[in-house]
């Protein structure tokens, strides 16, 4: 049973990472921030934090 929870957490955090990356990039383009290494690093760090948060929440919800 623990393997199912871990896989669901992994899947949810992976999806959250790519969704967050898409929306963060779209937002930054909308406000006129030019593409570059700093922007890419910022997008990665924020999307990673969101993915960790989603994984943590999924772990809390699926615990008994």
Chimera marker file (.cmm) of the C-alpha trace (Angstrom):
<marker_set name="trace">
<marker id="1" x="0.000" y="0.000" z="0.000" r="1" g="1" b="0" radius="0.5"/>
<marker id="2" x="2.854" y="2.379" z="0.722" r="1" g="1" b="0" radius="0.5"/>
<marker id="3" x="4.155" y="1.975" z="-2.818" r="1" g="1" b="0" radius="0.5"/>
<marker id="4" x="0.849" y="3.201" z="-4.239" r="1" g="1" b="0" radius="0.5"/>
<marker id="5" x="0.983" y="6.324" z="-2.073" r="1" g="1" b="0" radius="0.5"/>
<marker id="6" x="4.571" y="7.016" z="-3.080" r="1" g="1" b="0" radius="0.5"/>
<marker id="7" x="3.791" y="6.599" z="-6.766" r="1" g="1" b="0" radius="0.5"/>
<marker id="8" x="0.739" y="8.848" z="-6.514" r="1" g="1" b="0" radius="0.5"/>
<marker id="9" x="2.794" y="11.476" z="-4.707" r="1" g="1" b="0" radius="0.5"/>
<marker id="10" x="5.496" y="11.251" z="-7.368" r="1" g="1" b="0" radius="0.5"/>
<marker id="11" x="2.974" y="11.512" z="-10.200" r="1" g="1" b="0" radius="0.5"/>
<marker id="12" x="1.144" y="14.452" z="-8.627" r="1" g="1" b="0" radius="0.5"/>
<marker id="13" x="4.352" y="16.382" z="-7.948" r="1" g="1" b="0" radius="0.5"/>
<marker id="14" x="5.624" y="15.740" z="-11.489" r="1" g="1" b="0" radius="0.5"/>
<marker id="15" x="2.401" y="17.033" z="-13.015" r="1" g="1" b="0" radius="0.5"/>
<marker id="16" x="2.445" y="20.014" z="-10.653" r="1" g="1" b="0" radius="0.5"/>
<marker id="17" x="6.026" y="20.828" z="-11.681" r="1" g="1" b="0" radius="0.5"/>
<marker id="18" x="5.192" y="21.017" z="-15.388" r="1" g="1" b="0" radius="0.5"/>
<marker id="19" x="1.928" y="22.903" z="-14.840" r="1" g="1" b="0" radius="0.5"/>
<marker id="20" x="3.666" y="25.409" z="-12.562" r="1" g="1" b="0" radius="0.5"/>
<marker id="21" x="6.488" y="25.842" z="-15.062" r="1" g="1" b="0" radius="0.5"/>
<marker id="22" x="4.006" y="26.600" z="-17.837" r="1" g="1" b="0" radius="0.5"/>
<marker id="23" x="2.069" y="29.191" z="-15.852" r="1" g="1" b="0" radius="0.5"/>
<marker id="24" x="5.129" y="30.865" z="-14.319" r="1" g="1" b="0" radius="0.5"/>
<marker id="25" x="6.744" y="31.250" z="-17.755" r="1" g="1" b="0" radius="0.5"/>
<marker id="26" x="3.515" y="32.594" z="-19.175" r="1" g="1" b="0" radius="0.5"/>
<marker id="27" x="3.205" y="35.106" z="-16.335" r="1" g="1" b="0" radius="0.5"/>
<marker id="28" x="6.800" y="36.300" z="-16.690" r="1" g="1" b="0" radius="0.5"/>
<marker id="29" x="6.384" y="36.731" z="-20.453" r="1" g="1" b="0" radius="0.5"/>
<marker id="30" x="3.197" y="38.701" z="-19.808" r="1" g="1" b="0" radius="0.5"/>
<marker id="31" x="4.971" y="41.216" z="-17.596" r="1" g="1" b="0" radius="0.5"/>
<marker id="32" x="7.882" y="41.535" z="-20.001" r="1" g="1" b="0" radius="0.5"/>
<marker id="33" x="10.723" y="39.761" z="-18.215" r="1" g="1" b="0" radius="0.5"/>
<marker id="34" x="13.244" y="38.745" z="-20.911" r="1" g="1" b="0" radius="0.5"/>
<marker id="35" x="14.364" y="35.144" z="-21.284" r="1" g="1" b="0" radius="0.5"/>
<marker id="36" x="17.694" y="34.324" z="-19.736" r="1" g="1" b="0" radius="0.5"/>
<marker id="37" x="19.552" y="32.214" z="-17.256" r="1" g="1" b="0" radius="0.5"/>
<marker id="38" x="18.268" y="34.063" z="-14.181" r="1" g="1" b="0" radius="0.5"/>
<marker id="39" x="14.663" y="33.779" z="-15.326" r="1" g="1" b="0" radius="0.5"/>
<marker id="40" x="15.100" y="30.082" z="-16.113" r="1" g="1" b="0" radius="0.5"/>
<marker id="41" x="16.628" y="29.439" z="-12.700" r="1" g="1" b="0" radius="0.5"/>
<marker id="42" x="13.834" y="31.376" z="-11.017" r="1" g="1" b="0" radius="0.5"/>
<marker id="43" x="11.171" y="29.376" z="-12.864" r="1" g="1" b="0" radius="0.5"/>
<marker id="44" x="12.899" y="26.109" z="-11.943" r="1" g="1" b="0" radius="0.5"/>
<marker id="45" x="13.204" y="26.970" z="-8.247" r="1" g="1" b="0" radius="0.5"/>
<marker id="46" x="9.613" y="28.175" z="-7.869" r="1" g="1" b="0" radius="0.5"/>
<marker id="47" x="8.193" y="25.224" z="-9.826" r="1" g="1" b="0" radius="0.5"/>
<marker id="48" x="10.310" y="22.837" z="-7.746" r="1" g="1" b="0" radius="0.5"/>
<marker id="49" x="9.018" y="24.379" z="-4.512" r="1" g="1" b="0" radius="0.5"/>
<marker id="50" x="5.440" y="24.011" z="-5.743" r="1" g="1" b="0" radius="0.5"/>
<marker id="51" x="6.078" y="20.380" z="-6.714" r="1" g="1" b="0" radius="0.5"/>
<marker id="52" x="7.540" y="19.631" z="-3.278" r="1" g="1" b="0" radius="0.5"/>
<marker id="53" x="4.512" y="21.249" z="-1.666" r="1" g="1" b="0" radius="0.5"/>
<marker id="54" x="2.086" y="19.218" z="-3.739" r="1" g="1" b="0" radius="0.5"/>
<marker id="55" x="3.975" y="16.024" z="-2.940" r="1" g="1" b="0" radius="0.5"/>
<marker id="56" x="3.924" y="16.859" z="0.760" r="1" g="1" b="0" radius="0.5"/>
<marker id="57" x="0.192" y="17.592" z="0.718" r="1" g="1" b="0" radius="0.5"/>
<marker id="58" x="-0.529" y="14.349" z="-1.155" r="1" g="1" b="0" radius="0.5"/>
<marker id="59" x="1.504" y="12.445" z="1.433" r="1" g="1" b="0" radius="0.5"/>
<marker id="60" x="-0.470" y="14.065" z="4.249" r="1" g="1" b="0" radius="0.5"/>
<marker id="61" x="-3.823" y="13.386" z="2.617" r="1" g="1" b="0" radius="0.5"/>
<marker id="62" x="-3.074" y="9.756" z="1.784" r="1" g="1" b="0" radius="0.5"/>
<marker id="63" x="-1.715" y="8.923" z="5.251" r="1" g="1" b="0" radius="0.5"/>
<marker id="64" x="-3.993" y="7.102" z="7.617" r="1" g="1" b="0" radius="0.5"/>
<link id1="1" id2="2" r="1" g="1" b="0" radius="0.2"/>
<link id1="2" id2="3" r="1" g="1" b="0" radius="0.2"/>
<link id1="3" id2="4" r="1" g="1" b="0" radius="0.2"/>
<link id1="4" id2="5" r="1" g="1" b="0" radius="0.2"/>
<link id1="5" id2="6" r="1" g="1" b="0" radius="0.2"/>
<link id1="6" id2="7" r="1" g="1" b="0" radius="0.2"/>
<link id1="7" id2="8" r="1" g="1" b="0" radius="0.2"/>
<link id1="8" id2="9" r="1" g="1" b="0" radius="0.2"/>
<link id1="9" id2="10" r="1" g="1" b="0" radius="0.2"/>
<link id1="10" id2="11" r="1" g="1" b="0" radius="0.2"/>
<link id1="11" id2="12" r="1" g="1" b="0" radius="0.2"/>
<link id1="12" id2="13" r="1" g="1" b="0" radius="0.2"/>
<link id1="13" id2="14" r="1" g="1" b="0" radius="0.2"/>
<link id1="14" id2="15" r="1" g="1" b="0" radius="0.2"/>
<link id1="15" id2="16" r="1" g="1" b="0" radius="0.2"/>
<link id1="16" id2="17" r="1" g="1" b="0" radius="0.2"/>
<link id1="17" id2="18" r="1" g="1" b="0" radius="0.2"/>
<link id1="18" id2="19" r="1" g="1" b="0" radius="0.2"/>
<link id1="19" id2="20" r="1" g="1" b="0" radius="0.2"/>
<link id1="20" id2="21" r="1" g="1" b="0" radius="0.2"/>
<link id1="21" id2="22" r="1" g="1" b="0" radius="0.2"/>
<link id1="22" id2="23" r="1" g="1" b="0" radius="0.2"/>
<link id1="23" id2="24" r="1" g="1" b="0" radius="0.2"/>
<link id1="24" id2="25" r="1" g="1" b="0" radius="0.2"/>
<link id1="25" id2="26" r="1" g="1" b="0" radius="0.2"/>
<link id1="26" id2="27" r="1" g="1" b="0" radius="0.2"/>
<link id1="27" id2="28" r="1" g="1" b="0" radius="0.2"/>
<link id1="28" id2="29" r="1" g="1" b="0" radius="0.2"/>
<link id1="29" id2="30" r="1" g="1" b="0" radius="0.2"/>
<link id1="30" id2="31" r="1" g="1" b="0" radius="0.2"/>
<link id1="31" id2="32" r="1" g="1" b="0" radius="0.2"/>
<link id1="32" id2="33" r="1" g="1" b="0" radius="0.2"/>
<link id1="33" id2="34" r="1" g="1" b="0" radius="0.2"/>
<link id1="34" id2="35" r="1" g="1" b="0" radius="0.2"/>
<link id1="35" id2="36" r="1" g="1" b="0" radius="0.2"/>
<link id1="36" id2="37" r="1" g="1" b="0" radius="0.2"/>
<link id1="37" id2="38" r="1" g="1" b="0" radius="0.2"/>
<link id1="38" id2="39" r="1" g="1" b="0" radius="0.2"/>
<link id1="39" id2="40" r="1" g="1" b="0" radius="0.2"/>
<link id1="40" id2="41" r="1" g="1" b="0" radius="0.2"/>
<link id1="41" id2="42" r="1" g="1" b="0" radius="0.2"/>
<link id1="42" id2="43" r="1" g="1" b="0" radius="0.2"/>
<link id1="43" id2="44" r="1" g="1" b="0" radius="0.2"/>
<link id1="44" id2="45" r="1" g="1" b="0" radius="0.2"/>
<link id1="45" id2="46" r="1" g="1" b="0" radius="0.2"/>
<link id1="46" id2="47" r="1" g="1" b="0" radius="0.2"/>
<link id1="47" id2="48" r="1" g="1" b="0" radius="0.2"/>
<link id1="48" id2="49" r="1" g="1" b="0" radius="0.2"/>
<link id1="49" id2="50" r="1" g="1" b="0" radius="0.2"/>
<link id1="50" id2="51" r="1" g="1" b="0" radius="0.2"/>
<link id1="51" id2="52" r="1" g="1" b="0" radius="0.2"/>
<link id1="52" id2="53" r="1" g="1" b="0" radius="0.2"/>
<link id1="53" id2="54" r="1" g="1" b="0" radius="0.2"/>
<link id1="54" id2="55" r="1" g="1" b="0" radius="0.2"/>
<link id1="55" id2="56" r="1" g="1" b="0" radius="0.2"/>
<link id1="56" id2="57" r="1" g="1" b="0" radius="0.2"/>
<link id1="57" id2="58" r="1" g="1" b="0" radius="0.2"/>
<link id1="58" id2="59" r="1" g="1" b="0" radius="0.2"/>
<link id1="59" id2="60" r="1" g="1" b="0" radius="0.2"/>
<link id1="60" id2="61" r="1" g="1" b="0" radius="0.2"/>
<link id1="61" id2="62" r="1" g="1" b="0" radius="0.2"/>
<link id1="62" id2="63" r="1" g="1" b="0" radius="0.2"/>
<link id1="63" id2="64" r="1" g="1" b="0" radius="0.2"/>
</marker_set>
